[in-house]
Amino acid sequence: MRQLSKQPGTVSELRTPFRMSQPAISQHLKILREAELVRVKNMGRFRRYELEPKRLKPIFDWVQYFEKFWDLKLANLGEFLDSRKKVEPKGRNKYE
């Protein structure tokens, strides 16, 4: 999907940066097509695959909603770990 986000491409074009066979790339694209995350345009003998960004919007919205909770939890964890550094004697770490 990252490769498709840069530009549309055929199976051959999309497999260039990867060490994967053409059938393996085709299988991945089939799954993405079935999930309606990519669309296909027939161009003569070739198929050009394009990312379908509208289908990713609900996922983006869902992740963005929970991101604020993770930011808060990670900030709290950082504060807790910083406070533990001050309490633990130097040279001793009970987690080692």
Secondary structure, DSSP 8 states (H G I E B T S, - for coil): -HHHHH--B-HHHHHTTSS--HHHHHHHHHHHHHTTSEEEEEETTEEEEEE-HHHHHHHHHHHHHHHHHHHHHHHHHHHHHHHHHHHS-TT--TT-
